[in-house]
């Protein structure tokens, strides 16, 4: 099954609360992101252990497994981007086509147990890197290939919305599946 391409510019989450998941990055404290990341990662294991993890709630909505793969990859990519922001002057990140990655890496065919372990490991590594950000580094910059520019502070707050939002997506999907089976 193919998914509709997600080509939205999600940087608006830095300005106002997300109407879907409720997270408000505009008031989040970037220094708390490592803890938020660890808490988020801890919630994925049970969701990926659920027997429904590989089932899509509808044709155009990813399964918990597919979302888990995506979140794992987000953690890995953001770890590399943060590393670059802390060690290079205003790095430019290559484009990441998340939809193509899902197809190329066959997200729907991966093992939920393995994905849960990899997601937890990637979260630990990224959280440790955020823990290591010093006061004078929060204003360092980096840029995406689409022109969006971030400081480490805005990067952290923008980033954390993604795994929080996808937990909401998975919980909503499970609720929809439960309602259908009743």
HELIX and SHEET records of a PDB file:
HELIX    1   1 UNK A   10  UNK A   14  5                                   5    
HELIX    2   2 UNK A   30  UNK A   32  5                                   3    
HELIX    3   3 UNK A   33  UNK A   49  1                                  17    
HELIX    4   4 UNK A   64  UNK A   87  1                                  24    
HELIX    5   5 UNK A   98  UNK A  104  1                                   7    
HELIX    6   6 UNK A  107  UNK A  109  5                                   3    
HELIX    7   7 UNK A  112  UNK A  131  1                                  20    
HELIX    8   8 UNK A  135  UNK A  137  5                                   3    
HELIX    9   9 UNK A  152  UNK A  181  1                                  30    
SHEET    1   A 3 UNK A  91  UNK A  93  0                                        
SHEET    2   A 3 UNK A 141  UNK A 144  1                                        
SHEET    3   A 3 UNK A 149  UNK A 151 -1                                        
END                                                                             
